[in-house]
Structure formats: C-alpha cells, structure tokens
Amino acid sequence: MLRIIFISAFRSLLKYKHMSVINLIGLIAGLTSFLFAVHYILFEFSYDSFFQKSENVYRVNLEVEKEGQSIYHGAKTPRALFFAMKREIPEIEANGLAYFEKCLVSYQDRNIANQDILWVSEDFEKVFPLEMIEGIGDYSRPRTGVISATCAKALYGNENPIGKIMGVNQGMPIEITGVFKDLPPNTHLQAQYFVSVKTWVEMGAINAEGDWRWNGWWNYIRLKDGSSPELTTTKINSFIQSYMGFLAEDKRDAKYSLQPLKKLHFIQGIEGEMGAITNYSSLINLIVIAVITLFIAWINYVNLSVAHAQSRSVQIRTRKLIGASDFHLWHQSLAESSILNIAALVISFLLYFILQNSVASVFNIPVNQAHIPIGYVILISVLTVSGGIFFSGMYHGIELTRIKILPDQKHVGGGKLKSGLVVVQMALSIIFLIGTLVVYKQISFMKNKDLGVALNDVVVLTGPASLNADGNKRKRYEGFRSDLQSQTSVEGVTFNQFVPGQEPGFGFREFNNPMQGKSPDNQILENNAGRGFIKTYGLKLLAGNDFSENEAQNLNRVILNESSMKLLGFGSPEEAVGKEIFRKENITTPLKIEGVVADFHHEGLHKAIYPIIWNNRFPSEFGYFSVRINTQNLQETLSRLQTTWTRHYPKDNFDFALADEQFNRQYESDSRFSKLYVWLTLLSIGIATIGLYGLILFYLEKRKKEISLRKVNGANIGQIIHLINLTFIKWVVIAFVIAIPVAWYVVNRWLENFAYKTDLSWWIFALAGLLTLGIALLTVSWQSFKAASKNPVEVLRYE
C-alpha cells in the first residue's frame, strides 16, 4: 500500500514537472540557507565545548562598588586568589591561572613577532586539557612551555621541538616540553603557546604567593562532579573578609561570581575579556530569520500546491469516483511533500558540503576549521524537515479533500487563509528589509562617524619586544624617531602603550584631586604617550600643550581628556591646566596637568567614551609606535619605514597595521552578521516572490471566467490589470501596517547594543514598503497581463 502511494505521488510530481521544479527550488533555497545559518550558530554556541567536561569549568569574575557606584567589574582577579582556592575549597577539582601577552619568539635565526602566549600556573592543563601530539603539558617547572603544531613547524621547521629552547622577547629561554594540536577558532583561549608563569617567579618579576590588590589575572576552576557552583561562590566570597580587608577600610563592597565557560563568548560590559565576544541578541535574531526563511519556503509550497490543485481537479474527482477516500488523498499529499522535501534536503546537504569553504571565505567565518558537532546540524535539519513535511503535506491534503466529486458543487478553496499567508510573507519581507537597511546604516554610521581622532594616514608599528628589559630602549626609540622625522613623508611620530581600537590591557586606575575634594574612586584609564602624540593622532587641544620635546620637562606631567577632567572636578580645560592630581597608590608624587584634549573614541561605538590620562613614561611592555605619513605612495613609504626600523631594531620583525583598518576590526562581528542577515533577507524575499507567483496563479485560475466576461463586456487590458493589482496592493498595505510596529521594536532592541547609534529615519520604513510593493507589482503584473490578454473564447467556449 505504502509503495503504491509513493509511486503514485512520484508520477504525479513528474506529470506536473514545471510546478514541482518551482517548489523544489524554493525548498532548496530555504533549506540550504537554513543549514548554513545553523552551522554558523552552532559555531558561535559551541565555543570551548570541546574541552573535556566543559560544563564544570568556570571563570571567576570580580565586581567592586562604593556607595552603589561600580568601581570595577571585570574578568580579571588577584593572583593570590588562585592559591587560596587551591588550599581552602575542596569542591574544586583543579584551578588554573593565566596571563595573556603578545610576544616575540625566536629560535636560532628565526624571529616571529606578535605571538599569543598564555603564562599559566601548574594544573592549568587539568582545567583546559590540550590534545597533545607529542610530549606533555607540565607547567610545574619554570622556563617550560608547550607550542601548537603550526607554530612548531614555523619556528623549528622539520626539527623535533621537544627539548629545544625557544627565546621569548629579549631572549628569555623556554624549554619546549610538548606540541599540541592547534586549538580550533571557537575558543576564547586564542593562544599558540602555554608557558609556565613560575618563570616570572624565578626571575623575580612576581612573588611566589601573589597579592590581593592587583586584578590582573584570569582565574579558572573545574568543579568536581555534583559540586554546587552556588556553594563554591559563597566560599570564594568569604575570602573578601579573610584576605581583602583593605576594601572595607575604603568603604568598598566586593563580590566574586562564577561565569560558566560556555557563556564567556557572549558576556558583555565587563573589563578584561580574553578573546572575541559575540552579540547574543544578534545570534537569536539570526536563528529567528533562518527559521522564518524556511517557514516561508513551506508556505510557498502550500500556496503553489493548492493553486495547482485546481488544475488537478479532474484527476482528484476521478479518483474519488472510483473509491478513493479522503484518507488516501492525505496519504498522497504527505507522500508528495515527503519526496520533495527529502529531495530538497539531500540536494541542500550536497550544496552545504560543496560550498562550505566558499561561504566561510565570503562571510569571513572560520567554520571550516572549527570544532562543530556536525551530528547536531543533521539532527536539527531532519527534525525541522519532518515538521515541514507534516505541516505542508497535511494542509495540502485538506485542500485536495475539499474538491467535490461533481463539478457544479460549490468548493470553498481556502482563499482567505492563503491570502493571509501571503500577507504574512509580505510583512516578514518588509521587516527583513527594514532590518537590513538599519543594520547597514548602523555599520556605516560606526565606520564613518567622526571619532574625534584622525586615523587616516597613520601607520601603527608593534614595539620592539627584544628590548623589553633593555634600560636604553627609550634612547633607542628617540634615535628611531629622529630618523623618521627627517623623512619628508613623515609628519609625526609618537608612542603609546595602547592605541585607538584596542581595549586597555592593564585596566583602569584611581586618581584624586584633593583641591576639588575628589576622592580616588574615579576609574580612569592611564595610558602612555610620547611627544607628538596630539599632532600624530590629530587630536583637538582644548587648553595647554602637548608633551615637550625636552624629555626632562615631561617628568610627572600628564594630559587629560575632557571626561577625566570633569571626573576630577575641573570646570574647564583652562582651569585644569597647571593643576596637580595624584594616583591613589602614590599620594606624595603630584602629577601636573600639561594639557586637555577633546574626548574621542578610543574604542568602537559599542562603548561609551571613557576618561583617559596620558603620562610620558615609555611603555613597560613593548607598546606601539604610531607614524603619520603624508604620501600618496603607501608602499614606497612603508618600504622606507621598514628600512629605518631594521637599522634600529634588527632583531624585531617589522610588524605594522594601518590605524583606521585596525580600528574597524572591532566591527568584524557586526559586519559578518550584516552579511548573513542580508543573505537570508534576499533569500526570504526571493522565496516569498515565488509564493506570490503561486498565489496569483491560484487567484487568476479562480477568476478566469470573470476576467473573460469583463473583456466580452468591453473592459480593456489596462482596466483588468488595474483591477487585479488593486487586490494585491491592498495586501501589501495590510502587510506594511503589520510590519512597521514589529520592525520598529526589533531594530530598537538590536540598536540597544551600541552606546552610539544611528537614527531610525522614516525613509527606512517607507523604502522597505515601496520595495516590497514594487516586487509584488512586478510579479503580479506579468501574470495579470497574460490573463488579460487571453482570448475569452478559449475560457467561455463550453459555458
């Protein structure tokens, strides 16, 4: 019986090949886009899930407040916390400590700059077990570490790295004890080297037990099976009374919290995150869009099949006359739906595997190297398609059973529901178009907004790591700067610890202004800046001066931005210049304010402008050299810069970035989301257009006699087209009215993720409505013209 039903369904699909192909194309488009969206979403949601028992791993965060005002809310915590948790909390199976640094690594004559190194404690490998290719990961001894397979090949070539010595920065010797398989891109631990932090203890850079006052380390824990995160959090917070009494002395409240590993990729609004973060609400929006796109494809299948059912009415009546029941027709409909959907799923999977690398390249998504549970992709797709088969097959079956045996029996074709489905499609298309326009408008706003800092024509050079411990590194820099300034293509040179576009790695410090009664509760970013800083970055000087060319005159001098000036209690830039402020930890050394610059965006527009203070100290850890150039020949200028660099820093690679491109890298996640969003929007509109095509066929089939009678009674083609189009214009208007409030709510929620956002202009909503109307009229008018041009004799000859 089942075999006969499927054979009959297959023959029916072949008999009406044109309609079957249209249905198949719509389903393939919807399913393929759904598969890629699911793949990307699983990529984002599977961050760090490949680590063994990742559900038991947490990071310890810290929040400090005073009188209800947040002083610090960050991912970094004191190093002493690591030892306290190890000693006093039995629920912790293992805990690890980490500090991130970009370093220069070397072996013999090979030097590789900007390498991501995590300095880690013993037992770190028990929290984050790496997949070792050879050797072991043991951080219990100083001057030992492990290296990724790719970096081992780059640094050691064909040599076995085990037991070899790697130089770090100024040549710090590190013995390689193991090689691990490269970490996939969907992890927040983006490091190619893991090195024992006991190296720093042996060097005397840090003490053995750490301290409780500096929050500069990431603390991770792995709980034992069945242990309560809440109880562990309570025990960790007990350390505040035991070891951090200095907070209460300053009338501050602190609280530790545990952040599950699987949520680290989505957490926003805290300091010191390691690795890229993704907007959670954008992913949810993407899921919704992908599901809706697929749902639109099934609506099309229903509309096209039901429209086509009218042309199959003779076949259905004949089957009923020879004894076919409604039950048989339902089975036939489900069989047809199953064949088309399964065929579409198979073809979609083939396209998915064939185009995976191309799509990843176009959208800049490293999914082809990521650890993604492909079984979930298959399971989700199969379950979703099963639901679609049932939905589309059952509704189509109901429509087939409504066809009466006798032609003169009245048949209600479900026109209102089909019209309603198309209105829903149009409304969704309008919402998608509005969303696309807003997303692109916001990204354009972020990339083109006046940041208050001139990043064009600025080249940022990574500071020389090989001189990190050299006491003469500033003197070497001055020679380098002098050589650059003698070149006609160079307008300005300066140094910074952090450059615009980077999150401050050392966090915020506290300053006070005793003259204004401002206590040291003000969190202000302190950065380093060399002379020529204001000119190089085109900052607006509100009062005072840039740092002096005479280095000795810059001792204990600082430059403020407007936000820090106001936070410290000064009423105007002129009032601030020449006044003295103090760091909280050093109230005996005054800092004289040399100048005040206008606020500018040090980071992207996701964040509000924050207070910054610049001192003239040379960066303690590499830093960056920024060079403003005034030439049209970028390659020639870069070549001269490299020659000058090599002359002064022969052991360090010439590593550079254009400041504006580096700043815009912050928006990569938003740009990727916008591309995916546009892709799904175009597909959904295309599929909806096919659905509209199906409905116009159904509509014209029902009204073909009416159209012919109107022509016989003198109506011309234009009048008939106008009459038909008027109905569809009414549907677009209804869809527009439905879509506007929904779209306004959705895009407003998305824009809440940005501290600075574009305006929701009225023309965005109007343009989306007009585009949808234009697409609808183009689709409908062609079929209306064909129907209006048909000879009425062909329709009415048997009436």
ZAMARGU-4260 file (C-alpha; in steps of 0.2 Angstrom, whole numbers, plus 5000, padded with zeros to 4 digits):
<rodrens>
0) 5000/5000/5000 | 5014/5012/5005 | 5024/5008/4990 | 5009/5011/4978 | 5005/5028/4987
5) 5023/5034/4984 | 5024/5028/4966 | 5008/5037/4963 | 5015/5053/4971 | 5031/5052/4961
10) 5021/5050/4945 | 5010/5065/4949 | 5026/5076/4953 | 5034/5070/4936 | 5017/5074/4927
15) 5017/5092/4933 | 5036/5095/4931 | 5035/5114/4930 | 5026/5116/4947 | 5037/5103/4955
20) 5053/5111/4950 | 5047/5128/4956 | 5043/5120/4973 | 5059/5111/4974 | 5070/5127/4970
25) 5061/5136/4984 | 5063/5122/4996 | 5082/5120/4992 | 5085/5139/4994 | 5076/5139/5011
30) 5085/5123/5017 | 5102/5127/5011 | 5102/5144/5019 | 5095/5136/5035 | 5109/5124/5035
35) 5122/5137/5034 | 5114/5148/5047 | 5113/5133/5059 | 5131/5129/5055 | 5136/5147/5060
40) 5125/5147/5075 | 5132/5131/5082 | 5149/5138/5078 | 5146/5153/5090 | 5137/5142/5103
45) 5150/5129/5104 | 5164/5140/5110 | 5175/5130/5122 | 5163/5115/5122 | 5177/5103/5115
50) 5186/5104/5132 | 5183/5088/5142 | 5168/5091/5155 | 5167/5109/5149 | 5151/5111/5159
55) 5161/5110/5175 | 5173/5124/5171 | 5170/5142/5177 | 5179/5158/5177 | 5180/5169/5192
60) 5174/5187/5190 | 5175/5202/5202 | 5164/5217/5205 | 5169/5231/5217 | 5157/5245/5221
65) 5157/5260/5233 | 5141/5268/5238 | 5132/5259/5224 | 5144/5265/5211 | 5153/5252/5201
70) 5172/5254/5203 | 5177/5238/5194 | 5168/5225/5185 | 5179/5213/5176 | 5185/5196/5172
75) 5202/5198/5180 | 5205/5194/5198 | 5220/5194/5210 | 5234/5181/5208 | 5233/5177/5227
80) 5215/5170/5224 | 5222/5156/5214 | 5232/5149/5229 | 5218/5152/5242 | 5205/5142/5231
85) 5218/5128/5229 | 5220/5127/5248 | 5203/5130/5255 | 5189/5124/5243 | 5188/5105/5242
90) 5174/5106/5229 | 5187/5112/5216 | 5194/5098/5207 | 5208/5109/5198 | 5211/5128/5196
95) 5222/5137/5184 | 5229/5155/5182 | 5233/5164/5166 | 5240/5180/5160 | 5240/5185/5141
100) 5254/5193/5132 | 5259/5196/5114 | 5277/5191/5112 | 5292/5189/5100 | 5298/5171/5099
105) 5315/5166/5092 | 5325/5150/5088 | 5342/5152/5080 | 5340/5165/5066 | 5321/5164/5066
110) 5311/5178/5074 | 5292/5178/5074 | 5283/5193/5081 | 5266/5196/5089 | 5264/5178/5095
115) 5250/5174/5108 | 5257/5167/5124 | 5247/5162/5139 | 5258/5162/5155 | 5249/5149/5166
120) 5250/5141/5183 | 5253/5122/5187 | 5237/5112/5185 | 5231/5123/5171 | 5231/5108/5160
125) 5219/5099/5171 | 5206/5114/5169 | 5210/5115/5150 | 5217/5098/5144 | 5225/5101/5127
130) 5226/5087/5114 | 5245/5083/5114 | 5253/5077/5098 | 5269/5073/5107 | 5277/5077/5124
135) 5267/5083/5139 | 5260/5099/5146 | 5268/5102/5163 | 5269/5119/5170 | 5275/5115/5187
140) 5293/5120/5182 | 5299/5137/5177 | 5305/5140/5160 | 5295/5127/5152 | 5281/5128/5139
145) 5271/5119/5125 | 5268/5125/5107 | 5255/5122/5094 | 5259/5111/5079 | 5258/5126/5067
150) 5269/5137/5077 | 5281/5122/5080 | 5283/5120/5061 | 5285/5139/5058 | 5298/5140/5072
155) 5308/5124/5071 | 5304/5118/5053 | 5307/5099/5052 | 5316/5098/5068 | 5308/5090/5083
160) 5304/5104/5095 | 5304/5093/5111 | 5318/5099/5122 | 5323/5113/5111 | 5325/5131/5119
165) 5314/5145/5112 | 5318/5163/5116 | 5304/5174/5121 | 5305/5193/5119 | 5323/5198/5125
170) 5329/5180/5124 | 5321/5173/5139 | 5325/5154/5137 | 5309/5142/5137 | 5311/5123/5135
175) 5298/5116/5124 | 5290/5100/5133 | 5276/5097/5121 | 5267/5100/5105 | 5248/5102/5105
180) 5235/5101/5091 | 5230/5118/5086 | 5216/5125/5095 | 5200/5127/5085 | 5194/5145/5082
185) 5179/5143/5093 | 5188/5145/5109 | 5192/5161/5119 | 5209/5154/5123 | 5217/5160/5107
190) 5235/5156/5111 | 5248/5146/5102 | 5260/5144/5117 | 5257/5140/5135 | 5271/5144/5146
195) 5274/5142/5165 | 5271/5158/5175 | 5284/5151/5188 | 5297/5158/5175 | 5292/5175/5182
200) 5294/5170/5200 | 5311/5163/5196 | 5316/5180/5188 | 5309/5190/5202 | 5296/5199/5192
205) 5282/5192/5204 | 5282/5185/5221 | 5278/5166/5225 | 5261/5169/5233 | 5254/5183/5223
210) 5244/5198/5231 | 5226/5203/5233 | 5227/5221/5227 | 5230/5219/5208 | 5217/5212/5197
215) 5227/5207/5183 | 5225/5188/5181 | 5211/5176/5174 | 5206/5163/5187 | 5198/5147/5181
220) 5191/5132/5191 | 5185/5115/5187 | 5172/5109/5199 | 5170/5091/5205 | 5155/5081/5198
225) 5140/5086/5208 | 5148/5101/5216 | 5137/5116/5218 | 5143/5132/5209 | 5132/5142/5222
230) 5141/5135/5237 | 5158/5137/5229 | 5154/5155/5225 | 5149/5158/5243 | 5166/5151/5249
235) 5176/5161/5237 | 5167/5177/5243 | 5172/5173/5261 | 5190/5177/5255 | 5184/5195/5254
240) 5183/5196/5273 | 5198/5185/5276 | 5211/5192/5264 | 5204/5209/5257 | 5200/5219/5272
245) 5208/5234/5264 | 5192/5236/5254 | 5181/5238/5269 | 5193/5251/5276 | 5190/5261/5260
250) 5171/5258/5262 | 5170/5247/5247 | 5160/5231/5243 | 5166/5217/5233 | 5158/5202/5226
255) 5165/5187/5216 | 5155/5177/5204 | 5157/5162/5193 | 5154/5163/5175 | 5151/5146/5166
260) 5164/5143/5152 | 5150/5141/5139 | 5144/5159/5142 | 5161/5168/5141 | 5159/5171/5122
265) 5143/5181/5125 | 5146/5191/5141 | 5147/5210/5138 | 5150/5225/5148 | 5165/5219/5159
270) 5183/5223/5158 | 5197/5212/5153 | 5189/5199/5142 | 5200/5187/5133 | 5195/5183/5115
275) 5182/5189/5104 | 5164/5191/5110 | 5148/5190/5100 | 5132/5199/5102 | 5120/5186/5109
280) 5104/5195/5103 | 5111/5196/5085 | 5113/5177/5086 | 5095/5175/5092 | 5089/5186/5078
285) 5099/5176/5065 | 5091/5160/5072 | 5073/5168/5070 | 5077/5174/5052 | 5084/5157/5047
290) 5068/5148/5054 | 5057/5161/5046 | 5066/5159/5029 | 5062/5141/5029 | 5045/5143/5035
295) 5042/5155/5020 | 5048/5141/5009 | 5035/5129/5016 | 5021/5142/5014 | 5026/5144/4996
300) 5025/5125/4994 | 5007/5125/5001 | 5002/5140/4991 | 5009/5133/4975 | 5002/5116/4978
305) 4985/5122/4982 | 4985/5134/4967 | 4990/5119/4957 | 4976/5108/4964 | 4963/5117/4954
310) 4971/5111/4938 | 4971/5093/4946 | 4953/5094/4950 | 4948/5082/4936 | 4961/5069/4942
315) 4955/5071/4960 | 4937/5069/4955 | 4941/5054/4945 | 4950/5046/4960 | 4935/5049/4971
320) 4923/5042/4959 | 4932/5025/4959 | 4933/5025/4978 | 4947/5035/4984 | 4944/5041/5002
325) 4950/5057/5010 | 4962/5047/5019 | 4970/5041/5003 | 4972/5059/4997 | 4980/5064/5013
330) 4992/5050/5011 | 4996/5055/4993 | 4999/5073/4999 | 5011/5068/5013 | 5020/5057/5000
335) 5022/5071/4988 | 5028/5083/5002 | 5040/5069/5008 | 5048/5066/4991 | 5050/5085/4988
340) 5056/5089/5005 | 5068/5074/5006 | 5075/5078/4989 | 5077/5096/4993 | 5086/5091/5010
345) 5098/5079/5000 | 5102/5092/4987 | 5104/5106/5001 | 5116/5095/5011 | 5127/5092/4995
350) 5127/5111/4992 | 5131/5114/5010 | 5146/5102/5010 | 5152/5108/4992 | 5150/5127/4996
355) 5156/5127/5014 | 5173/5134/5012 | 5167/5147/4999 | 5153/5153/5011 | 5166/5153/5025
360) 5178/5164/5015 | 5164/5176/5009 | 5157/5179/5026 | 5174/5178/5034 | 5169/5164/5046
365) 5182/5151/5051 | 5169/5137/5052 | 5178/5125/5041 | 5192/5124/5055 | 5180/5125/5070
370) 5175/5111/5081 | 5157/5109/5077 | 5146/5094/5081 | 5140/5090/5064 | 5128/5077/5070
375) 5118/5092/5078 | 5117/5100/5061 | 5110/5084/5053 | 5098/5081/5068 | 5091/5098/5068
380) 5089/5098/5049 | 5080/5081/5049 | 5068/5086/5063 | 5064/5103/5055 | 5061/5095/5038
385) 5050/5082/5046 | 5039/5096/5054 | 5039/5104/5037 | 5033/5089/5028 | 5019/5087/5041
390) 5014/5105/5040 | 5014/5107/5021 | 5008/5089/5017 | 4993/5090/5029 | 4987/5107/5023
395) 4989/5102/5005 | 4979/5086/5009 | 4965/5096/5017 | 4964/5106/5001 | 4963/5091/4990
400) 4949/5083/5000 | 4939/5099/4998 | 4937/5096/4979 | 4920/5089/4976 | 4915/5075/4965
405) 4903/5084/4955 | 4910/5100/4946 | 4894/5110/4950 | 4896/5108/4969 | 4902/5123/4977
410) 4920/5122/4983 | 4927/5134/4996 | 4946/5135/4991 | 4953/5142/5007 | 4957/5158/4998
415) 4957/5169/5014 | 4970/5158/5023 | 4981/5158/5008 | 4979/5177/5006 | 4983/5178/5024
420) 4999/5168/5022 | 5005/5179/5008 | 5001/5194/5019 | 5012/5186/5032 | 5026/5183/5019
425) 5025/5201/5014 | 5025/5208/5031 | 5041/5197/5035 | 5049/5203/5019 | 5046/5221/5025
430) 5053/5218/5042 | 5068/5210/5034 | 5071/5224/5023 | 5069/5237/5037 | 5081/5226/5047
435) 5094/5226/5033 | 5093/5244/5030 | 5095/5248/5048 | 5110/5236/5050 | 5119/5243/5036
440) 5115/5261/5041 | 5122/5257/5059 | 5138/5249/5052 | 5140/5264/5040 | 5137/5276/5055
445) 5151/5267/5065 | 5163/5267/5051 | 5161/5285/5046 | 5156/5294/5062 | 5169/5307/5067
450) 5178/5298/5081 | 5187/5314/5086 | 5204/5306/5081 | 5212/5306/5064 | 5216/5288/5060
455) 5219/5290/5041 | 5237/5290/5036 | 5243/5283/5052 | 5254/5268/5052 | 5255/5258/5069
460) 5271/5248/5072 | 5272/5235/5085 | 5285/5240/5098 | 5302/5230/5099 | 5299/5215/5111
465) 5318/5211/5110 | 5322/5227/5120 | 5308/5224/5134 | 5322/5223/5148 | 5334/5235/5140
470) 5336/5250/5150 | 5341/5260/5135 | 5325/5256/5125 | 5319/5274/5126 | 5335/5281/5120
475) 5335/5269/5105 | 5317/5275/5102 | 5322/5293/5101 | 5335/5289/5088 | 5322/5279/5078
480) 5310/5294/5079 | 5323/5307/5074 | 5327/5297/5059 | 5309/5296/5054 | 5306/5314/5056
485) 5320/5318/5044 | 5310/5310/5030 | 5298/5321/5021 | 5284/5309/5020 | 5283/5308/5039
490) 5273/5322/5049 | 5273/5315/5066 | 5279/5300/5077 | 5273/5295/5095 | 5272/5280/5106
495) 5258/5273/5116 | 5255/5258/5127 | 5238/5255/5119 | 5232/5263/5103 | 5214/5268/5097
500) 5204/5252/5093 | 5212/5242/5107 | 5204/5238/5124 | 5216/5243/5138 | 5225/5228/5144
505) 5231/5235/5161 | 5213/5241/5166 | 5209/5257/5175 | 5217/5266/5189 | 5211/5278/5203
510) 5216/5296/5204 | 5211/5310/5216 | 5211/5329/5215 | 5212/5335/5234 | 5210/5353/5229
515) 5192/5349/5222 | 5189/5336/5236 | 5188/5322/5223 | 5192/5305/5232 | 5201/5291/5222
520) 5185/5282/5217 | 5187/5289/5200 | 5191/5275/5187 | 5202/5282/5174 | 5212/5273/5160
525) 5231/5278/5161 | 5240/5276/5145 | 5257/5281/5139 | 5260/5294/5126 | 5276/5301/5118
530) 5279/5319/5112 | 5270/5322/5096 | 5255/5312/5102 | 5242/5326/5099 | 5249/5330/5081
535) 5251/5312/5076 | 5233/5307/5080 | 5225/5324/5075 | 5218/5327/5092 | 5209/5344/5097
540) 5219/5353/5110 | 5207/5362/5121 | 5220/5370/5133 | 5238/5368/5137 | 5251/5360/5127
545) 5257/5343/5120 | 5272/5335/5129 | 5288/5344/5127 | 5302/5340/5116 | 5313/5341/5131
550) 5311/5324/5139 | 5316/5330/5157 | 5302/5343/5157 | 5289/5329/5155 | 5293/5321/5171
555) 5277/5318/5181 | 5267/5328/5168 | 5250/5322/5161 | 5237/5325/5148 | 5219/5323/5151
560) 5204/5321/5140 | 5188/5330/5144 | 5179/5316/5153 | 5194/5314/5165 | 5195/5332/5168
565) 5176/5333/5173 | 5178/5317/5183 | 5192/5326/5193 | 5181/5341/5197 | 5188/5354/5185
570) 5175/5366/5177 | 5185/5370/5161 | 5201/5364/5152 | 5209/5381/5156 | 5206/5378/5175
575) 5213/5361/5174 | 5230/5366/5165 | 5244/5368/5178 | 5234/5360/5192 | 5240/5344/5201
580) 5232/5327/5204 | 5238/5311/5212 | 5237/5292/5209 | 5229/5283/5224 | 5244/5272/5227
585) 5256/5287/5227 | 5249/5302/5236 | 5266/5310/5238 | 5270/5312/5220 | 5260/5326/5211
590) 5256/5324/5193 | 5255/5341/5184 | 5242/5343/5170 | 5251/5349/5155 | 5236/5349/5143
595) 5217/5344/5140 | 5211/5336/5124 | 5194/5334/5117 | 5185/5317/5120 | 5187/5305/5106
600) 5183/5286/5104 | 5197/5276/5110 | 5186/5260/5106 | 5172/5256/5095 | 5154/5264/5096
605) 5148/5249/5106 | 5156/5258/5121 | 5154/5275/5128 | 5169/5287/5129 | 5178/5284/5145
610) 5191/5295/5155 | 5209/5294/5150 | 5225/5301/5157 | 5241/5300/5147 | 5259/5300/5155
615) 5275/5302/5146 | 5283/5286/5153 | 5290/5274/5139 | 5279/5258/5138 | 5285/5245/5150
620) 5279/5231/5139 | 5283/5234/5120 | 5269/5246/5116 | 5266/5254/5099 | 5274/5267/5088
625) 5262/5277/5078 | 5268/5287/5062 | 5258/5299/5052 | 5263/5300/5034 | 5258/5312/5020
630) 5262/5302/5004 | 5251/5295/4990 | 5263/5281/4988 | 5260/5270/5003 | 5271/5255/4998
635) 5286/5266/4995 | 5284/5275/5012 | 5282/5258/5021 | 5297/5252/5012 | 5307/5267/5019
640) 5299/5264/5036 | 5305/5246/5036 | 5322/5251/5031 | 5323/5263/5046 | 5316/5250/5058
645) 5328/5237/5053 | 5343/5249/5056 | 5337/5252/5074 | 5329/5236/5078 | 5337/5222/5068
650) 5331/5208/5080 | 5312/5213/5079 | 5301/5210/5064 | 5293/5225/5055 | 5275/5222/5060
655) 5263/5236/5056 | 5245/5240/5053 | 5235/5254/5046 | 5227/5263/5061 | 5210/5265/5053
660) 5209/5247/5047 | 5214/5241/5064 | 5201/5251/5072 | 5187/5244/5061 | 5192/5226/5066
665) 5181/5229/5081 | 5166/5229/5069 | 5170/5212/5061 | 5157/5203/5071 | 5144/5216/5066
670) 5149/5216/5048 | 5148/5197/5047 | 5131/5197/5055 | 5125/5210/5042 | 5131/5200/5028
675) 5122/5184/5034 | 5107/5195/5038 | 5107/5202/5020 | 5109/5185/5013 | 5095/5177/5022
680) 5084/5193/5018 | 5087/5192/5000 | 5083/5173/5000 | 5067/5175/5010 | 5061/5189/4998
685) 5065/5178/4983 | 5056/5163/4991 | 5041/5175/4995 | 5041/5181/4977 | 5039/5163/4972
690) 5025/5161/4984 | 5016/5177/4977 | 5018/5169/4960 | 5009/5154/4966 | 4995/5164/4974
695) 4992/5174/4958 | 4991/5158/4948 | 4978/5152/4960 | 4969/5169/4960 | 4968/5170/4941
700) 4963/5152/4940 | 4948/5156/4951 | 4943/5172/4941 | 4947/5167/4924 | 4929/5167/4919
705) 4926/5184/4927 | 4940/5191/4918 | 4934/5184/4901 | 4916/5191/4904 | 4923/5208/4908
710) 4933/5208/4892 | 4917/5202/4882 | 4908/5217/4890 | 4921/5229/4884 | 4935/5230/4898
715) 4952/5233/4891 | 4968/5225/4896 | 4974/5240/4907 | 4957/5240/4917 | 4959/5222/4920
720) 4977/5223/4926 | 4972/5238/4937 | 4958/5228/4945 | 4969/5213/4949 | 4983/5223/4955
725) 4972/5233/4967 | 4969/5217/4977 | 4987/5214/4979 | 4991/5232/4983 | 4978/5230/4997
730) 4988/5215/5004 | 5004/5225/5003 | 4996/5239/5013 | 4990/5227/5026 | 5007/5219/5027
735) 5015/5236/5029 | 5004/5241/5043 | 5008/5224/5052 | 5026/5225/5049 | 5030/5243/5055
740) 5027/5241/5074 | 5036/5224/5074 | 5051/5230/5064 | 5052/5246/5075 | 5053/5235/5091
745) 5065/5223/5084 | 5078/5235/5077 | 5077/5246/5093 | 5081/5231/5103 | 5096/5227/5092
750) 5102/5245/5092 | 5102/5245/5111 | 5119/5235/5110 | 5128/5251/5104 | 5132/5266/5115
755) 5131/5277/5099 | 5118/5273/5086 | 5110/5279/5070 | 5093/5287/5069 | 5078/5277/5064
760) 5073/5288/5049 | 5056/5287/5042 | 5063/5284/5025 | 5069/5267/5030 | 5052/5261/5033
765) 5045/5269/5018 | 5058/5262/5007 | 5055/5245/5013 | 5037/5246/5010 | 5040/5253/4992
770) 5052/5240/4988 | 5040/5226/4993 | 5026/5234/4983 | 5037/5235/4968 | 5042/5217/4969
775) 5024/5212/4971 | 5018/5223/4957 | 5031/5216/4945 | 5027/5198/4950 | 5008/5201/4948
780) 5008/5212/4933 | 5016/5200/4922 | 5003/5186/4926 | 4989/5199/4925 | 4994/5204/4908
785) 4995/5186/4902 | 4977/5183/4909 | 4970/5199/4902 | 4977/5196/4885 | 4970/5178/4884
790) 4956/5176/4871 | 4939/5175/4881 | 4933/5162/4869 | 4945/5149/4875 | 4938/5151/4893
795) 4920/5153/4889 | 4918/5141/4874 | 4909/5127/4884 | 4899/5139/4895
</rodrens>
